[in-house]
Amino acid sequence: MASVNPPRGMRDFLPADKARRERVLAVIRDRYRVHGFDEIETPVMEEYARLHAGIGGDNEKLAYNVLKRGLDADAVRAAADDPSQLTDLGLRYDLTVPLARFYASHRGELPTVFRSIQIAPVWRAERPQKGRYRQFMQCDIDIMGDASPRAEAELIVATLDTLDALGLEGGSVRINDRRVLDWMLDSFGFAPDERPGVLITIDKLDKIGAVGVAAELRERGATGSAVDAFEAFLSRPMTLEYNPFGERQIRKVLPADAPDDVVAHLVGIGDAVAAARAASTTDAADIPLVFDPFLVRGMGYYTGTIFELAHPSADYSLGGGGRYDGMIGRFLGQDVPAVGFSIGFERIVDLVDAAADDTRPAVVLVHDRDVPEAELLAHKAALITAGSRVRLEHRTKNLKALLERATGDGYTAFATVSAGAAPGSLELKPLG
């Protein structure tokens, strides 16, 4: 018998799960819009060449590609050595590449500084496992046309506000700059051609520690003197003290003579976030930023600031983003500063309180089979007009099971309907 399950790594959502997801999405949309972002929509597919232009990092290898129309067996055999000749479209693997294309297409119709919202599914040919799916939702906000620290600060403030609105107060953002990473690797002595592999190993620092990272770098055959310098830097003595996010904290965890312009940009972000927090929270000293000089993030298109969203309830990132000032220029022929932040919806939705926020009464009308359809719809219409959500259910022998299912679907009351009852005369009884 053929399987009736969805494809591996993809999911069905029952009504209660779907309703919960939509409630979370509604909060995210609302908070993003409050912060001045406007929602756009792009196609689920883009041209193959665009998705494989070398700007999507490892995600390009996970793209689902679409065969050209009208191919015959001879065409397939002729393209055996070059499968790219068989495809001309692909499903989007993220929302950033489509956004860059969208901006290049519509720049003349958009404001000088454009703040976008994109909330939509993406597809990757992942190896399915817990928390990793082949189809999943992304919730992105991006700012194009602003190279100042204000852009990053706006994204961070909007994201933390959204987390608070979802009941996940206490979030923080780890922040770094790819220019800092490049400068450090250069100062340690790593050759440019070995840096991609070095960054992959450094990204494991919080998992395998400094000793493990140094050992793996040596196994990779990285420049020995550079590994020694890196290991010595990690093992240097540090004074344990609290420093609020700012220049002192940043320079304290970097080698001497860090690039002034990068440090100034990071400090500017912190100052802007601090000003926003002072105006909107009771703790004006709270700057929920943590500088992490070894935060990597894997996307190859990042050119500057990078960040990740953290929360005490989870030991994994809840989102992230960064600057990708060079991407739009690949499509437009002219560089445009751009920076984005993506909330990891599939991770966050599992942390949000499942309590429904729909305050409308939700009523199940349990009726006998002999009740005329006109009477049923009149009862239903009367309750809807009064502000209720209404479901019709045939009475079953196991009434208890029927009502338990309705309670699980978010219904709060029920009434039994017999033939001849006048609209508005039903006795509502609470569920649960």
N, C-alpha and C positions, 0 to 999 in steps of 0.2 A: 504494500500500500504506500502511495506517495506521501511524503512528509507534509503535514499541514502547519508546520512551524514557520516563522519568518526566517529569512536568510540569516546565517550566522553573523553575529555582530550587529544585527538590526532588531528592533523591538516593536511589539504591539503595546499600546497603552489602553488599559481599561478606563471606563468613564471617570472613576475617582482619581486615578493617576493623571489622566489628561487634564481634569479640572484643576488639580494641584499645580501642574506645570504651567497652565495658563494663568493662574493667580500669581505665580512667581514672575512670569514674563510680564504681566501687567504692571507689577511694581517696578521692575527694571525699566520698562519703557517710560513709565511716568517720571521716575527720578531722572533719567537721562534727558527727557524733554524739559523738565524744570530747569536743568542746567544749560539749556539753550541749544541742544542738539536736535537735528531733524532727521527723520527716518527716510531711508531710500530702499530701493529693492533692485537687485541685479539678477540676471538669469542664473539658473542652476548650472548651466554649461558655459564654458568659454572655449575659444579656439585652442587646439592642441599646442600650437607653437607658443601661445601666450602662457599657458600653464607649465610649459617645459622650457622656459626662457632662462633657467639658471638662477631664478630669484626666489624660488620656493623651498630651497634647502632639500632635506631628506623627504619632505612631503611630496615632492615631485615624483619620487619613486613609488608613492602610494596612491597615485591618481588613478581613478577609473577612467579609462579611455573609451571612446565611442567609435565603432567601426564606420567607415564611409559607407554611404548607401550604394547599392548596386554592384558590390564586389562579387566577382565570380571566382571559381577555383583557380584559374590561371593567374588572376591578380594576386591572390593570397600566396601562391607559390612563388611568384616573382618578387614578392616583398619579404621572403623568408629571412633574408639577412638584415632587413631594416623594417621592423614592425611599425615604426612611426609612419611609414607610407600607407598603412592600412587605416589610420585614424585621422580625423580632422577636428574632432571635438573631444572634450573631457568634462566630467563632473568636477565642480570646484572643490578643492581640498581645504581651502580657507576662505575668508572673506576679504583679505587684504589685497590680493592680486586682482580680484574683480573690482574692488574699490578704486585701485589705481587706474584701471582701464575706464571705469565709469567717470572718474574725474577728468581724464584726458578727453573723453568723448563730450563732456558737458561743461567744460570749464567756463565757456562764455556765458552760460546760464546760471552760474553759481556765484555767491559772494566771494570777495577777495580772500577772506578767511572762512572756510567752510567746515562746519561741525556736523558730522554725520553719525547716524545710528544705523547699524545693520544687525538684524536679529533673524537668523535663518539657519537651516540645516546645511551641513557640509558632509562630504563623503571621502573616506580614506580606506584603502585596502589594508587595514591593520590586521594583525593577528588577534582575534577576539579574546578578551580576558576580562576579569572583573574591572570595571571602571574604564574600559577601553572599547569603543564601539566603532563600527564601520560607518554608521550614520549617527550624527550627533548635532546638537544645537550650539551655535556660537552667538554671543551677544557682544558686539563690538561698538566702541565709540572711537572716532578718529577726528583729528584736526589737521586740515591741510592749509598751507599758506602762512603759517606762523612759526618762525624759527626760534622764538624767544622761550625762556623757561616758563612763561605763563601757560603755554599750551600743555606741557606736561603737568603743571599744577592743576589746571582745569580738569584734566582726565583723572588725576589722582583723587581730587576732592569729590568729583561726581561719582567715582567708583566706591569710595568709602562711604559716601552718603547713601548710595544704593544698598550697600551691605548693611548699614544701620537700619534702613527701612525694611529690610528683610528679617530683622531681629537678630542679626549677627554682628552686634556691636563689638568693638575691640579689635577690629582688623588693622593691619599695618601693611606697609609696602616696602619691600627690599628694593634698593635702587643701585644702579651702577651705570657705567658708560663704556661702550665698546672701545672708545678711544683710550680710556684708561687701561683696559685690558691689553690693547695693542702696544701701548707705551710700556707697560710693565713687562710684557713678554720680550720686547726689544731690549729693555734695560737689563733683563736677566741673561740675554744672549741667545734666545731661540731664533732660529732662522725662519724667514717668512714662509717657506714651503712646508715647514713642519708644524706651523701654528694651528691649522684646523684640527689635527690629531691631538695636539697639546691641550686645546680648549675642551675637547671631548673628555679628556682625562681630568682636567681641572674641575669640570662640571660635577665630578663625583666626590668632591672634597668633603661635603657634608655627610657622605655615606661611608667612605673608606678612610677618611682622615688624611693628614699631611704625609704620614709614613707610607700609606697605601698609594697615594697619588705619586709620590716620588718614585716608588718601586715600579709602578706601571709606566711612568714616563721613561724609566731606564729600559724596561722591557720593550717599549716602542722604539728604542734606539734614538731617543731625543738627545740633543747636544749635552754631553756630560757636564760641562762647566755651567751650562744654563740650569740644569736640574739641581746642581749643587747650590747655585745662587738662590734659586727658588725655594729649596728646602731650608736654607739658612734664614731666608726672610720669614718663612712660616714659623720657624722655631725661635725667633728673636724674642727677648723678654718684653712683656707689655704690662704697663701699669693698669690695674683694674680700677676703673672709675667711670661714673656716669657722665656722659657728654651729650647734651641735646644735639640733634642733627644740625650741622653747620660746618664751617671751614675747619675748625679745630678737630672735630671728629673725623672728617674726611681725610685730612692730611695725616692724622695719627696712624691710620691703618694702611697708608701708602708708602712706598719708598720715597726718599727725599727728592725734591725738585719735580714733583708732579706737575703736569701742564696747567698753568694758571687759568687758561680760558675754560678748560673742562671743569676744574674745581669751581670756578665762578658760576658756570651754568648750573651745576648741582646745587650750589648755595642759593642761587636765585630761585630754584624750584622749592627748596625748603622754606625760604622766606615767604613765598607766595602761599604755600600750603598753610604755614603758620598763621598768616594774616586771615585766611579764610576760616581756619579752625577757631581763631580768637573771636571772630564775628558770629560764629554759629554754635559754639559749644561753651560749656561753663568752665572747661579747663583750657585756658588760653595757652598754657605752657605745653600742651599736648601736641607734639609733632610726630605723627605716626609713620615716620620714615626711618629706615635703617640702611646705612650705607654698607654695601657688601662688595668689596673690590673683586671678588671671585664669582659673582653672579655672571653666568654666561648667556643663557638662553640660546637655543640652537638655530634660530632662523638666520640664514646668511644675509638677508637684506637689511639687518639692523646696522645703522651707521653711527649711532650716538647713544643717548640714554636708553637704558633697558630697565624693566621693573617687573616684580612679581608680587602678587597679592597673597598675604598670609593671614591666618586666623587661628586663635588658640585651640579651637575645636578640631582642627585638622592638622596632620603632620605632613601635608602635601600642599602644593600651591593651588590657590583657587582662581588663578587667572594671571595674566601678564601682558606685556607689550613692550613697545619701544619706538625709537625714531627710525624711519626708513626714508631718509631724505633723497635717496637716489632712485627709488623705484618708479615714481611717476614719470621722471625724465626718460625712462626706457620706452614709454609709450608716447610721451608728448614731445620729446626732443628738447625739453627745457626742464631743468630741475625745479622742483617745488618742494619746500619743506613739508614733512608729514610725520605724524606721530599718532599711535593708537594704543588702546587698552582693551583687552578682551576678558570678560568674565567667563570662567569655566562653568557654564550653566549646569551641565550634567553632574558636576561635583557639588555645586551649591544647592541644587534643588533637594538633594538628599539630607542637607543640614537644616533646611528651613522647617519650622514648626508646621505640621500638617493641618493645623486647625483652619477651618474654612473662614474666609473673611466676607463671604456673601451673607449679608444680614437679612435678606428677604426670606419670608416663610417659604418652606419647600414642602409641598403636600402631595401625598399619594392618595388617589381616589380608588378604593377597592370596590369593584362593582360586580353584581351578579350578571350572568350572561343574558338575562331577559330584559335588562335595562336598555331602552331604545337609544340608538346612537345620538339622536338629537338631544335627548335629556343629558347624556354624558357630556356632550360638547357644551351644552348650556351651563352645566355645573363648572366645567373646566374654565370656560370663558369668564364666568362671574368671579372665580378665585384669581385668575390672571389679572382681571381689571382691578381687583383689590390689592394687587401687588405681590402675589404669590407665584412661585414656580410650581407647575403641576404635572404629575404623571398619572396616566390611567393604567390600572392593573386589573385583570380578571381575578376574582376570588379563587383561591386554590384550597385544596384540602389542608395543606401545611401553611396556614396563614402566618405562623411565627417565622418561618424561613423567608417568606416573601417580605415581611416587614424588616427582618434583620438585613436583608440585601438592600432594601431601600435606605435603611439607616447608614449602611456602609457607603452608599452613593451620595450621602449628604442631605437626605430628606429628614425633616424635623417633625412632621405631623402626618396623620392619616385620617381618613373618614371612610365609612362604608356607605355605599350608594345603593338604594333600592328603587325599583320602578315607581314613578309617580312623585318622588320627592321634589319639592320646589327649589329652584336655584337660590342659594343663599341660606338654605335651611339646614345644611349639613353640620353635624357635630364633629369638630376637629379634636383629635386626641394626640397627645405628644408621643413621639417615637424616642426610643433609646432609654 
